[in-house]
Amino acid sequence: MKANFLIIFCTVPDKETAQNIACHLVEEKKAACCNIIPAIKSVYFWENQLQQDEEQLLIIKTREDRFHSLQKRIMELHPYSIPEIIAIPIIHSNQEYLNWVNENVE
């Protein structure tokens, strides 16, 4: 059976949270790689008020069959009551990279 691969976006409030979640996901083989983009500005409504926050963005690469386990782990580690966890399928990629992702996710 061919594995399906995902890119997952997850915003976090700070560097320490980003590092903690990324390390747990990779060490636990739920993700092959996590990129941390250190400075994004998020604008959104929360509790009926416009919010503008500096956040960090995790870009997580994994297999589709690991999504629920990975999502559960993020929920355990994340300080937000409703964290952003958005999965997008990888439609095209070089096969060598996908092989590497597959080898590094259990």
Secondary structure, DSSP 8 states (H G I E B T S, - for coil): ----EEEEEEEESSHHHHHHHHHHHHHTTS-SEEEEEEEEEEEEEETTEEEEEEEEEEEEEEEGGGHHHHHHHHHHH-SSSS---EEEE-----HHHHHHHHHT--
